[in-house]
Amino acid sequence: MAEVQAANTGNAQPPDSSENESAPKRRGAGQQRALFRGLPLRRGLRLPRFRRRVVVAVAAAAMVMLGGALSVPFLPRGSTSGQLVNGNMIEYAAGHRPLAPDLTATALTGSPVKMSSYRGKVLVLNFWASWCSPCRREASVLQVAYQQYHAQGVDFLGDDMGDTAANALSFIHNESIGYPSINDPGYAFVQQFSRAAPVNDPPTTAVIDKTGHVVGIVLGPVNDGELTALIHKAALMG
């Protein structure tokens, strides 16, 4: 993503105005009169400056539109009948839980990952990236919860989005993360999942019950209280 932004921003930069400023000097007076014949020119009018302001204004508008396009989150297309809790957590009422899509992906280690293989267990699905500072801060929360709940039948799975495998594996090693993660450099998995429940920028954490339905989702760094509450709710009602 960083490469895309850099390339687009470069395209949006206003062109060098040095050519415009020197253009009138290369033209003769007759050429200028022929070029702008019929226009009521005033003495002292500096057309290159006017053109430069137009170029800068257009470039600025293009950069604003580009920034808005790049910041659009992945929005849900399915059920949104959840209740916002504490501003960043969505809980879905029983009977209105969206069904997580049955996706197949590849783990960072190269092994296949099938969402259907997690049916019958509670699943904590964390969307993260090595370049995400809040992801680093919440990593210990997820790892401690994994150690606490994995023996009780709760599985954990990460989705490393918009990242390189090398950086992701280094992150996993440094943070001592024990559960697997999907390799999702092109956001394919997260886009498909967001058809059921909203996934914004990382980190985002979803808890899925034993039937494959999303119990709740935390937008932003998850804390121990939020994660524990959703896991217990999924285990009791899944």
C-alpha positions in Angstrom: 0.0 0.0 0.0 2.8 2.4 0.8 4.1 1.9 -2.8 0.7 2.7 -4.2 0.4 5.9 -2.2 3.8 7.0 -3.1 3.2 6.5 -6.8 -0.1 8.3 -6.8 1.1 11.2 -4.7 3.9 11.6 -7.2 1.5 11.8 -10.1 -0.5 14.4 -8.2 2.4 16.8 -7.7 2.1 20.0 -9.7 4.5 20.2 -12.7 7.6 22.3 -12.6 6.7 25.9 -13.4 10.1 26.9 -14.6 9.1 26.2 -18.2 6.0 28.3 -17.9 7.9 31.2 -16.5 10.5 31.2 -19.3 8.0 30.6 -22.1 7.1 34.3 -22.6 10.8 35.2 -22.9 11.2 32.8 -25.9 8.2 34.1 -27.7 8.3 37.4 -29.6 5.7 40.1 -29.2 4.1 39.2 -32.5 3.8 35.5 -31.5 2.1 36.5 -28.2 -0.3 38.8 -29.9 -1.2 36.0 -32.4 -1.6 33.5 -29.7 -3.9 35.6 -27.6 -5.5 37.6 -30.4 -9.0 38.9 -29.5 -8.4 38.8 -25.7 -8.4 42.3 -24.0 -4.9 42.0 -22.4 -3.8 44.6 -19.9 -0.3 45.9 -19.5 1.6 44.0 -16.8 -0.7 40.9 -17.0 1.4 37.7 -16.1 -0.3 34.8 -17.8 2.3 32.2 -16.5 1.4 33.1 -12.9 -2.3 32.6 -13.6 -1.7 29.3 -15.2 0.6 28.2 -12.4 -2.2 29.0 -9.8 -4.6 26.9 -11.9 -2.2 24.0 -12.0 -1.6 24.1 -8.3 -5.3 24.3 -7.5 -6.1 21.4 -9.7 -3.3 19.3 -8.3 -4.4 20.1 -4.7 -7.9 19.0 -5.5 -6.6 15.8 -7.0 -4.5 15.0 -3.9 -7.6 15.6 -1.6 -9.7 13.2 -3.7 -6.8 10.7 -3.8 -6.4 10.8 0.0 -10.1 10.2 0.5 -10.0 7.2 -1.9 -7.1 5.6 -0.1 -8.6 5.9 3.3 -11.9 4.2 2.4 -12.4 1.2 4.8 -13.7 -2.2 3.9 -17.4 -1.9 4.7 -19.8 -4.7 5.3 -22.3 -5.7 2.7 -24.1 -8.2 4.9 -26.0 -8.0 8.2 -25.3 -4.9 10.3 -27.8 -5.6 13.0 -25.3 -5.3 15.8 -25.1 -3.1 18.8 -22.1 -0.7 19.3 -20.5 -1.2 22.7 -17.8 1.2 24.1 -17.6 2.9 20.8 -15.3 0.3 19.1 -16.9 -3.0 19.7 -19.9 -4.5 17.8 -21.9 -7.4 19.3 -24.4 -9.3 17.2 -27.6 -10.4 18.8 -28.5 -14.1 18.7 -30.4 -14.9 15.5 -28.7 -11.9 13.7 -25.1 -13.0 13.6 -23.6 -12.8 10.1 -22.2 -16.1 8.8 -18.4 -15.9 8.2 -17.6 -16.8 4.6 -16.1 -20.2 4.0 -12.7 -19.1 2.6 -9.6 -20.9 1.7 -6.2 -19.2 2.0 -2.5 -19.9 2.5 -0.7 -19.4 5.8 2.6 -17.5 6.1 4.3 -20.9 6.4 2.8 -22.1 3.1 0.2 -24.5 4.5 -3.5 -24.3 3.4 -6.0 -22.7 5.7 -9.8 -23.4 5.4 -12.3 -21.5 7.5 -14.6 -24.6 7.5 -12.0 -26.5 9.4 -12.7 -24.3 12.5 -16.4 -25.3 12.7 -17.2 -26.8 16.1 -14.7 -24.4 17.8 -14.7 -20.8 18.9 -12.4 -18.9 16.6 -10.6 -15.6 17.3 -9.6 -14.0 14.0 -7.2 -11.1 14.2 -6.5 -8.8 11.2 -3.0 -7.3 11.6 0.2 -6.2 9.8 3.8 -5.8 10.8 3.7 -2.1 9.9 0.8 -1.5 12.3 2.0 0.0 15.6 -1.3 -0.7 17.5 -0.9 -4.4 16.3 2.4 -4.6 18.1 0.8 -3.2 21.3 -2.0 -5.7 21.3 0.1 -8.7 20.3 0.8 -9.7 23.9 -2.9 -9.6 24.7 -3.7 -12.0 21.9 -0.9 -14.4 22.8 -1.8 -14.5 26.5 -5.4 -15.3 25.5 -4.3 -18.0 23.1 -2.3 -19.7 25.9 -5.2 -19.4 28.2 -8.1 -20.5 26.0 -6.5 -22.8 23.3 -6.6 -25.8 25.6 -10.3 -25.1 26.2 -11.2 -25.5 22.5 -10.7 -21.9 21.3 -8.6 -21.5 18.2 -6.8 -18.3 17.1 -5.9 -17.3 13.5 -4.3 -14.1 12.2 -4.7 -12.5 8.8 -1.5 -10.5 7.9 -2.8 -7.9 5.4 -1.0 -5.7 3.0 2.4 -7.0 4.1 5.4 -9.1 3.1 5.9 -12.6 4.4 9.4 -11.8 5.5 8.3 -8.8 7.6 5.3 -10.8 9.0 7.4 -13.7 10.1 9.9 -11.4 11.7 7.0 -9.8 13.6 5.7 -13.2 14.7 9.1 -14.2 16.0 9.8 -11.0 17.9 6.3 -11.0 19.5 6.5 -14.8 20.3 3.1 -15.5 18.6 2.2 -19.2 18.7 -0.9 -19.3 16.4 -0.8 -19.3 12.6 -1.5 -16.4 10.3 -2.8 -16.1 6.7 -0.6 -14.5 4.1 -2.9 -11.7 2.6 -0.6 -9.2 0.8 -3.4 -8.2 -1.7 -6.2 -7.9 0.9 -8.1 -10.7 -0.8 -9.1 -12.5 2.4 -10.1 -9.3 4.3 -12.2 -8.1 1.4 -14.2 -11.3 1.3 -14.6 -11.4 5.1 -15.8 -7.8 5.1 -18.9 -8.9 3.2 -20.1 -10.4 6.4 -18.7 -8.0 9.1 -16.9 -4.7 8.9 -13.1 -4.7 8.8 -11.4 -1.3 8.9 -7.7 -0.7 9.1 -5.7 -3.1 11.3 -5.9 -4.1 14.0 -9.4 -5.6 13.9 -10.5 -8.7 15.8 -13.5 -10.9 15.2 -14.8 -13.7 17.4 -16.7 -16.5 15.6 -18.9 -19.1 17.3 -18.9 -22.9 16.8 -21.4 -22.6 14.0 -19.3 -20.2 12.0 -21.3 -17.0 12.9 -19.6 -13.8 14.0 -20.5 -13.0 17.6 -18.7 -9.7 17.8 -15.9 -7.6 16.3 -13.5 -5.1 17.8 -12.4 -2.2 15.6 -8.9 -1.2 16.8 -6.7 -2.6 19.4 -8.4 -5.3 21.5 -8.0 -5.4 25.3 -8.3 -8.4 27.6 -11.8 -7.5 28.9 -13.3 -7.2 25.4 -11.7 -10.4 24.1 -12.7 -12.4 27.2 -16.3 -11.2 27.0 -16.7 -12.1 23.3 -15.0 -15.5 23.8 -17.3 -16.4 26.7 -20.4 -15.3 24.8 -19.3 -17.4 21.8 -18.7 -20.4 23.9 -22.1 -20.1 25.7 -24.3 -19.4 22.8 -22.4 -21.0 19.9 
